[in-house]
Amino acid sequence: MKYTVEYYRKDGVSEKEFVDWFTNRFLPRAVPIMRKHNILQYAIEKPDVRVGAAFQAEMQGGGWKVNNCDFVMEYWVRDEKDMKNLAMDPEWALDEDTNNWLDMSKSTVRISNDTTTCLLEHGATINGLGQKRRGRATASFD
């Protein structure tokens, strides 16, 4: 099972300051708490704002809306209770420091199973939508 969270930085926080805070303060504090709650793997994505804005402009009227979040974190778990326990852990709860950097009122969460793998160069689809694919959820922090 995968939880995908889109995060936004607070208004007035520069990207440089935000990246420094996230890398040097947030992650060192967060990783041990994620391990404590059996988070199997996490991934961080930094959207390319320039490419996103250009794509959005080109797709006007096409029904597409490019997300403008500052970063995305994906968390893989075996059981949803692990993610709930992480979110409810007082050590994980948004503290004053985090509230100075993130605007959680804009954040969204997507919960999904990692189900579809497409091999486009061969024209084949493996593990079609609706079939749970658990193999990817076996990675660890090590």
Secondary structure by P-SEA (a helix, b strand, c coil): cbbbbbbbccccccaaaaaaaaacccccccaaaaaaacccbbbbbbccaaaaaaaaaaaccccbbbbbccbbbbbbbccaaaaaaaaacccccccaaaaaccccccbbbbbbcccccccccccccccccccccccccccccc
